[in-house]
Structure formats: C-alpha cells, structure tokens
C-alpha cells in the first residue's frame, strides 16, 4: 500500500508513524498531493496529478509575516491542510464555526514579541472557534505535553458534516512524535 493511501485511510495513524516533510518546491495554496518515503519514519509531501492523490491546501509561511489563509469549504468529501514543521512558529485557526476557518502560520523570527501580540489581537475578536499553538506558551495542547519552541506538523481535515478539525504531531525527540487532537 502506498503512503498516500495510508494517509487517506487513516490520517491520524499516518501522523503517528510519519513525520511530514515539505520541500521548497511545493507551491502554497490549493493542490493535489502524494507522499513518498524519506527513510522509515518520514514522508515527503509532493504535488502530483497522479491518482491516488490528496486534495488539500498547503499553508506555507513567509518569514516575518502574518501568513493568513482562508481555508476553502466547498471541497470534495474530505479535504486537508498541511503546515511545514513549525520551529517556533505560531499557528492560529479561527472563525464563526468549524465550517468557515481562517488559519495563520505566522513566522516572526526577527520579532518574537509579535506572537503574543497577534494572539491577543485574534482573541479580542472573540471567534466562536479558536485554536492556537504559539511560542508564547499559550496553546490548546494540554500543559506539559507540547514544547511550543520545538517543531510540529499540523494537519487539518475538512468534512462537510464536521467542518475543520486539526491534529498536531510533536517531534520524535519531543514526546516521541505524539499526535494531539482533534483540536
């Protein structure tokens, strides 16, 4: 069975066994993707036109920016969102409900104080749904489990019945690659 099929059959199980790597050649935004093996426990996300493929959205950060993406909702039965490994970045997902979500993959490498300020701005908007994983130390993962200064991958899954749900995968050297979620 291919890694792409493994992912489509059980995204959370896939995340428990594979770190997701995203090379620079992958274009941000909507796309169709597949996974290829990179060693025993890592999978490289690649753009593809081949089948099977994973319909999804790549939320790519640009350094020292608020990287804001409105996730699509009129998609196939299942649709996904991927982030790069986050090493001190901030991830925010918010909206009036789980059907209408904006995500941010913020990278304020030159001004780390902006993470707390951006989180405060979004929290002040009082969205009905808010997920935040931030270097400020405030996040939706239970305290003591996630080291917010270390890298994680975040994968979102959209289903028409449930809207968007998100999972975060810790690094192997931080809690053995534990997967948290749905968040």
Rosetta blueprint (number, residue, H / E / L):
1 X L
2 X L
3 X H
4 X H
5 X H
6 X H
7 X H
8 X H
9 X H
10 X L
11 X H
12 X H
13 X H
14 X H
15 X H
16 X H
17 X H
18 X L
19 X E
20 X E
21 X E
22 X E
23 X L
24 X L
25 X L
26 X L
27 X L
28 X L
29 X E
30 X E
31 X E
32 X E
33 X E
34 X E
35 X E
36 X E
37 X E
38 X L
39 X L
40 X L
41 X L
42 X E
43 X E
44 X E
45 X E
46 X E
47 X E
48 X L
49 X L
50 X L
51 X L
52 X L
53 X L
54 X E
55 X E
56 X E
57 X E
58 X E
59 X L
60 X L
61 X L
62 X L
63 X L
64 X L
65 X E
66 X L
67 X L
68 X E
69 X E
70 X E
71 X L
72 X L
73 X L
74 X L
75 X L
76 X L
77 X L
78 X E
79 X E
80 X E
81 X E
82 X E
83 X L
84 X L
85 X L
86 X L
87 X L
88 X L
89 X L
90 X E
91 X E
92 X E
93 X E
94 X E
95 X E
96 X E
97 X E
98 X L
99 X L
100 X E
101 X E
102 X E
103 X E
104 X E
105 X E
106 X E
107 X E
108 X L
109 X L
110 X L
111 X L
112 X L
113 X H
114 X H
115 X H
116 X H
117 X H
118 X H
119 X H
120 X H
121 X H
122 X H
123 X H
124 X H
125 X L
126 X L
127 X L
128 X L
129 X E
130 X E
131 X E
132 X E
133 X E
134 X L
135 X L
136 X L
137 X L
138 X L
139 X E
140 X L
141 X L
142 X L
143 X L
144 X L
145 X L
146 X L
147 X L
148 X L
149 X L
150 X L
151 X L
152 X E
153 X E
154 X E
155 X E
156 X E
157 X E
158 X E
159 X E
160 X L
161 X L
162 X L
163 X E
164 X E
165 X E
166 X E
167 X E
168 X E
169 X E
170 X E
171 X L
172 X L
173 X L
174 X L
175 X H
176 X H
177 X H
178 X L
179 X E
180 X E
181 X E
182 X L
183 X L
